[in-house]
């Protein structure tokens, strides 16, 4: 039977059962085989009745020593009781609404049971699983797989469906991995892996099967990325990047060695004769904009245009202003293009881009509109890549024949996670801050410090500085315990800081309202900005010296670090105060870790370990697939091995065009379709 046959091809699965399975995204026999257990229960150890412990599940063998009796307690409730015993003791087993037990457990015969001794009633056990002692092996005496379930699908039913699928088509499973990879990395064959993952004979064999399937998942994804990388390395006219002295001389400060290294990486790409696809990661305030400016300068000096796309209008205005000041003396014309520009201003900017008189466009999503065209677009820069997604990145790049691509991210991503999320890109890391950047002192406080913190906010504002106050909720009623931005802003203005100007910013405001709130804060028309995490990526306000975060336990470490990075951008000493009264020891340790370091990458590694990859990427558009067997925290060594193997395979296989790679190509296409990434 073909592995991609519908599940209805199996006996016992009709249309109704198929609908229930579809809720688990199981439609084909292969979906069943690839529906791996979420956990396992060791039912290989049997205890005597006398050794059973209350509240602890266990297996035991016992003889039925009484006739099962069923009592009708009330409408819809039958209770069947039976006594079982071994040489160490006796138990009363109680079954609720399982009247068939009366005919299944026979007096004088032995059975194997699995259940939990009651905490409340000595010598009693409710609803144990059982099977004849001479035919055991289905629910006892084995390592039992535990699956994620849905309404109408029990664990025992799913086990039966999977076993039927294995019997029907395990032999038809294609071998995805080349023989050379199987031997080099000592991996078991595919059939053994799938049979063992669902019915392990031992923990050792289970570990071997899981390693094979994890390797396969990483190999498939890495091979797909390698194909993307190879196809993206299109031929391009090499740029002459030797005349950068005028750019360096125009900078109002010296570059850090990390900035210079990132620029050198980029210039090497631009001079290589193939299209650049590079991610520049840098902590908040590390100077990524100047790195992008160097790439734009080289592009323009080679006769091409550059486009710089950012997530907010106010950030676009800020970049356009700073880049214009830098580039004007160098003869480079910068235009701004955002949605709120007047019609006349938009027409002028678009005309200059179309005829080539404008060299660099800085803008928001407005750059993506169909009526924006370039004379000769040579470089696309996207800032805060996680705010855009792969599709928008490609949409802007499509406005040119073979543009170079530079992706900027201030979200520190652990190296391993970056290889998964941005595996089609080369990576440069700016790992140091420019001289003069302030270290932000961070404190974890409870509600008992509220009055002292309010006094501190008042003093900072009296000194001419400004403060952010971030809340986890927008409005009251979302939860009973979280501070809400809308109500808290009103409380602060009326009852706490009536002498100060309090602004409000949250994600439910209209775009123009959000831009106005940020602009007012940037112009110091408000002293305090009460906001949700919408300020995580915001405007540069050097005058803001204090970040107060309410209910800090509700945020991930990386998000807290991003929020903290909104301050400390000027010459004045800056602070971050985390409010939390959580009693959870692990959470408090996590928050104290943030207080101890300003290193975003160290924080990101801790966050990945504590919260998993979902904290970094919120949707599939960012290229993070839903791995079935692999775990990014547990399987880093296997990931590196699979990436290495896939890289060698792609180099030797001419983009996987050989017939023997057809099963691999099919799996790659399926995985990337789920992740919303185009392979070509």
Buried (B, 14 or more C-beta within 10 A) or exposed (E): EEBEBEBBBBEEBEEEBBEBBEEBEBBBBBBBBBBBBEEBBEBBEBBEBEEBEEEEBBBBBBBBBBEBEBEEEEEEEBBBBBBBBBEEBBBBBBBEEBBEBBEBBEEEEBBBBBBBBBEEEEEEBBBBBBBEBEEBEBBBBBBBBEBEBEEEBEBEBBBBBBBBBBEBBBEBBEBBBBEEBBEEBEBBEBBBBBBBBBBBEEEEBBEBBBBBBBBBBBBBBBBBBBBBBBEBBEEBEEBEBEEBEEBEEBEEEEBBEBBBBBBEBBBEBBBEEBBBBBBBBBBBBBBBBBBBBBBBBBBBBBEBBBBBBBBBBBBBBBBBEBBBEBBEEBEBBBBBBBBBBEEEBBEBBBEBBBEBEBBBBBBBBBBBEEEBEBBEBBBBBBBBBBBBBBEBBEBBBEBBEBBBBBBBBBBBBBEBBBBBBBBBBBBBBBBBBBEEBBEBEBEBBEEEBEEEBBEBBBEBBEEEBBBBBBBBBBEEEEEEEBBBBBBBBBBBBEEBBEEBBBBBBBEEBEEEEBBBBBBBBBEBEBBBBBBBBBBBBBBBBBBBBBBBBBBBBBBBBBBBBBBBBBBBBBEBBBBBBBBBEBEEEEBBEBBEBBEEEBBBBBBBBBBBEBBBBEBBBEEBBBBBBEBEBBBBBEBBEBBBBBBBBBBBBBEEBEEBEEEEBEBBBBBBEEBBEEBBBEBE
